[in-house]
Amino acid sequence: MTQTVFNGGTSADLVAFPAANPRDTVVSFDRRELSAILRVYGQMVASGEWRDYAIDMLKDRAVFSVFRRTSEMPLYRIVKDPKLARRQGAYQVVAAGGLVMKRGHDLGAVLKVFDRNLRLADNG
């Protein structure tokens, strides 16, 4: 423990932050993935369907949640789960009730599930 004297003459204890542990990594969306997600998000906001979003980066997956209103449960969750990459695909779109709407290896193909909603909003 180290003591330091500040200008006011009072002392404080300095505590070192623990070093980053490589095992404490989190899963996140890279720039390309986030760009594709935000492109769809922007289109849905412009059509009046979506209003807010949240990004969660957890140890085992990354989640982009979409809300109609901030106080509600998410309408959709776009999930990146690297553990599923070899089997079903790392990406999936999950509806509010937990139904997996689409999953796959290519994020662009998975996000096409929202194209139908965009066409319906444009025609409505």
N, C-alpha and C positions, 0 to 999 in steps of 0.2 A: 504494500500500500504506500502511496506517495502523497505528500502534502504539498500544496502550492499556495503561495500567498498572493491574493488578488490586490488590486489598487486600493480597495477599501480596508485592507488589513485583515480581512477574514480568511480563514483557510477552508479548503475543500478537499475531499478525497477524490483522487483520480482512479478510475477503474477501467482497465483495458477491456475492449470488446473481444469476445472469443474469435479466433480465426475461423474463416469460412470453412466448413467441413464439406468436402466434395461429395460425401454421401447424402448431404442435405439438399440436393438439387431438386428443382421443380420442373415440371413440364410446362412449356409455354408455346404460344403460336409464334412462328417466325414472321418476318416482314411480308413475305409473299402470301402466307396464309391469312394474316390479318388484313392485308389489302383486299383479298377476295371476299372475306367476310364483310368488311366495311363497305364494299361496293354494293353488295346485296342489301345490307342494312340501310344505306343511303337511299336506295330505290324504294324500300318499304316505308321509310320515314317520309319520303316525298309523296307517296301514295296515301299517307295518313294511317297506315296499318300499325306501325311501331313507333314508340316514343322514347324509349330508354334502353340502355344495355349495361351489363356488368361483365367483367372478365375475372375469372378465378383461375389462379395457377396453383395447382396442388402437386403433391409429390408424385401421384400416379396418373394425373390427367389435367388437361386445360379445358376450361368451359367458358364459352361465350353465351351468356343468357340474354334473351330479348324480352322486353316488357312492353305491354300496351300502356300501362301506368306504373309508376315507380313503386307504388304500395302493393301491387299484386304479385302473384307468383309468376315466374317466367312463362311466356307463351311457348317459346322454343328454347332449346339448349343445343348449341353446336359444340360437340365434344371431340377432343383429340385424346385418344388413349393409345399410347405407343405399344402397350402390351398386346393389343388386338391387331397390330399391323400385319402380321404374317397370316392370320386367320381370316377374319371378316373385314379387315381394313381399320385403320386407325381413326377414321372420321365417322361421325354419325350425327344425325339431327333427331332430337328427341322432343316430342310434343309435351304439352303441359301435363297430361295424364300419365306420362311415362312410356307412351307408345314410340318405338323407334320407327321413324318415318322413312329414313334411308340411311344406309351405311355403305362404306366402301373405302378403297385405297386412294382415290383421287378426290381431293376436297372440292374441286370445281364441279365434278359430276354429282357429288353429294348435295352441293348447294343448289343444284338445278331443281330440287324439290320445291323451291320457292318460286320458280319461273311460272308455275301454274297460278299461284296466288297473285303474281304481278299482272299476268294477262287478265285475270278476272277483275282486278281492281281497275285496269285501264279500260275495260269494256263496260264496267258498271257505271 
